[in-house]
Amino acid sequence: MVRRGASLTVVRKDRTGDPRIDAKTDEILDVRKEVVERTEPGNGALYGIRVHANLAARLRELDLPGIGRHGVEQSFVAGDIVRHGLSGSIRTDVLLRNGRTSAAPIIAIWDIKTEEMGLSPQSIRELRDGAGVDDSVPVIEIHLIRGISVKHRSSVAVTVGVIAT
């Protein structure tokens, strides 16, 4: 359970090697910290839904370069953008494009986790397949308890940070 007003500290041990992606991870972490500190305490699925909804709203409000309003909670089928919640679609929490349009190449995907389960190799494959990207695009898991993991390949996870309350 996360307490209201709990302080989150991010300790970075490693980076992806791409300064654009690492800078966005830092920005997302700052927003995530702000959102968690302002979200009613809790755990379980309802808490996760509140954190995701509040984070998405705040990121859209900030309209960060490369992410914009449409790089938040975007739904895909086989690389094509589709209506949010369309049956058979996958949804990315946050994605970074190498340009300002929705046609610009995706260079990173972030997945926000609040519960025990992290990203499985199958989930990583589904995110990449849905978004239409290959293994060169890192999928970065930001977990409230375990920290940050960069998945360059679907079967390898490198822990690069810890979020402590």
VOVOGU-817809 format. One record per residue (C-alpha): x, y, z; chain. Coordinates in steps of 0.2 Angstrom, whole numbers. Example, Ala and Ser with C-alpha at 12.3 -4.5 7.8 and 13.67 -1.06 7.14 Angstrom:
[milum [62; -22; 39]; "A"]
[milum [68; -5; 36]; "A"]
//
This chain:
[milum [0; 0; 0]; "A"]
[milum [6; 18; -4]; "A"]
[milum [3; 31; 9]; "A"]
[milum [-4; 48; 4]; "A"]
[milum [10; 60; 4]; "A"]
[milum [23; 46; 4]; "A"]
[milum [40; 52; -3]; "A"]
[milum [46; 43; -19]; "A"]
[milum [65; 43; -22]; "A"]
[milum [71; 37; -39]; "A"]
[milum [89; 29; -39]; "A"]
[milum [95; 26; -57]; "A"]
[milum [109; 13; -59]; "A"]
[milum [109; 12; -78]; "A"]
[milum [102; 20; -94]; "A"]
[milum [96; 14; -111]; "A"]
[milum [111; 23; -119]; "A"]
[milum [99; 35; -129]; "A"]
[milum [99; 52; -121]; "A"]
[milum [82; 56; -128]; "A"]
[milum [74; 41; -121]; "A"]
[milum [83; 42; -104]; "A"]
[milum [77; 61; -103]; "A"]
[milum [59; 56; -106]; "A"]
[milum [61; 42; -93]; "A"]
[milum [66; 55; -81]; "A"]
[milum [52; 66; -85]; "A"]
[milum [39; 52; -84]; "A"]
[milum [46; 47; -67]; "A"]
[milum [44; 65; -61]; "A"]
[milum [26; 65; -67]; "A"]
[milum [23; 48; -59]; "A"]
[milum [30; 54; -43]; "A"]
[milum [19; 69; -43]; "A"]
[milum [4; 58; -47]; "A"]
[milum [7; 45; -34]; "A"]
[milum [9; 58; -21]; "A"]
[milum [-8; 66; -25]; "A"]
[milum [-17; 49; -27]; "A"]
[milum [-28; 42; -13]; "A"]
[milum [-18; 28; -5]; "A"]
[milum [-23; 10; -9]; "A"]
[milum [-18; -6; -18]; "A"]
[milum [-26; -18; -30]; "A"]
[milum [-34; -15; -47]; "A"]
[milum [-44; 0; -42]; "A"]
[milum [-28; 9; -36]; "A"]
[milum [-19; 5; -52]; "A"]
[milum [-34; 12; -62]; "A"]
[milum [-33; 28; -52]; "A"]
[milum [-14; 30; -55]; "A"]
[milum [-15; 26; -73]; "A"]
[milum [-30; 38; -76]; "A"]
[milum [-22; 52; -66]; "A"]
[milum [-5; 49; -75]; "A"]
[milum [-13; 49; -92]; "A"]
[milum [-22; 65; -88]; "A"]
[milum [-7; 74; -82]; "A"]
[milum [5; 68; -96]; "A"]
[milum [-8; 74; -109]; "A"]
[milum [-10; 91; -100]; "A"]
[milum [10; 93; -101]; "A"]
[milum [10; 88; -119]; "A"]
[milum [28; 83; -119]; "A"]
[milum [38; 84; -135]; "A"]
[milum [39; 67; -143]; "A"]
[milum [25; 60; -133]; "A"]
[milum [11; 74; -135]; "A"]
[milum [-7; 70; -131]; "A"]
[milum [-8; 56; -142]; "A"]
[milum [7; 46; -136]; "A"]
[milum [-3; 42; -120]; "A"]
[milum [-14; 27; -119]; "A"]
[milum [-13; 24; -138]; "A"]
[milum [-22; 8; -144]; "A"]
[milum [-15; -2; -159]; "A"]
[milum [-18; -17; -170]; "A"]
[milum [-3; -23; -180]; "A"]
[milum [5; -6; -180]; "A"]
[milum [-11; 4; -185]; "A"]
[milum [-18; 16; -172]; "A"]
[milum [-36; 11; -168]; "A"]
[milum [-50; 17; -157]; "A"]
[milum [-46; 16; -138]; "A"]
[milum [-52; -1; -131]; "A"]
[milum [-56; -9; -148]; "A"]
[milum [-57; -28; -146]; "A"]
[milum [-41; -36; -150]; "A"]
[milum [-31; -20; -148]; "A"]
[milum [-16; -17; -137]; "A"]
[milum [-13; -1; -127]; "A"]
[milum [3; 7; -123]; "A"]
[milum [4; 18; -108]; "A"]
[milum [16; 30; -115]; "A"]
[milum [26; 30; -131]; "A"]
[milum [40; 41; -138]; "A"]
[milum [40; 45; -157]; "A"]
[milum [55; 52; -167]; "A"]
[milum [45; 67; -173]; "A"]
[milum [29; 77; -170]; "A"]
[milum [16; 67; -180]; "A"]
[milum [7; 50; -176]; "A"]
[milum [16; 43; -192]; "A"]
[milum [34; 46; -185]; "A"]
[milum [43; 31; -179]; "A"]
[milum [41; 25; -162]; "A"]
[milum [58; 24; -152]; "A"]
[milum [52; 19; -135]; "A"]
[milum [37; 12; -125]; "A"]
[milum [34; 14; -107]; "A"]
[milum [23; 2; -97]; "A"]
[milum [17; 8; -79]; "A"]
[milum [14; -6; -66]; "A"]
[milum [7; -4; -49]; "A"]
[milum [3; -22; -44]; "A"]
[milum [15; -37; -41]; "A"]
[milum [15; -43; -59]; "A"]
[milum [28; -36; -71]; "A"]
[milum [29; -37; -89]; "A"]
[milum [31; -55; -96]; "A"]
[milum [41; -59; -112]; "A"]
[milum [24; -62; -120]; "A"]
[milum [17; -45; -115]; "A"]
[milum [33; -37; -122]; "A"]
[milum [30; -46; -138]; "A"]
[milum [12; -41; -139]; "A"]
[milum [16; -23; -135]; "A"]
[milum [29; -23; -149]; "A"]
[milum [19; -32; -161]; "A"]
[milum [4; -21; -158]; "A"]
[milum [14; -5; -160]; "A"]
[milum [22; -12; -176]; "A"]
[milum [40; -11; -169]; "A"]
[milum [55; -23; -168]; "A"]
[milum [66; -28; -153]; "A"]
[milum [77; -13; -156]; "A"]
[milum [63; -2; -148]; "A"]
[milum [65; -3; -129]; "A"]
[milum [50; -7; -118]; "A"]
[milum [53; 1; -101]; "A"]
[milum [43; -5; -87]; "A"]
[milum [41; 8; -73]; "A"]
[milum [35; -1; -57]; "A"]
[milum [30; 7; -41]; "A"]
[milum [39; -5; -30]; "A"]
[milum [52; -13; -41]; "A"]
[milum [58; 2; -51]; "A"]
[milum [63; 3; -69]; "A"]
[milum [67; -11; -81]; "A"]
[milum [72; -9; -99]; "A"]
[milum [68; -23; -110]; "A"]
[milum [78; -22; -126]; "A"]
[milum [74; -40; -131]; "A"]
[milum [58; -49; -126]; "A"]
[milum [68; -62; -115]; "A"]
[milum [80; -50; -106]; "A"]
[milum [77; -38; -92]; "A"]
[milum [90; -26; -85]; "A"]
[milum [85; -18; -69]; "A"]
[milum [90; 1; -70]; "A"]
[milum [82; 9; -55]; "A"]
[milum [72; 8; -39]; "A"]
[milum [58; 18; -33]; "A"]
[milum [57; 18; -14]; "A"]
[milum [44; 25; -2]; "A"]
//
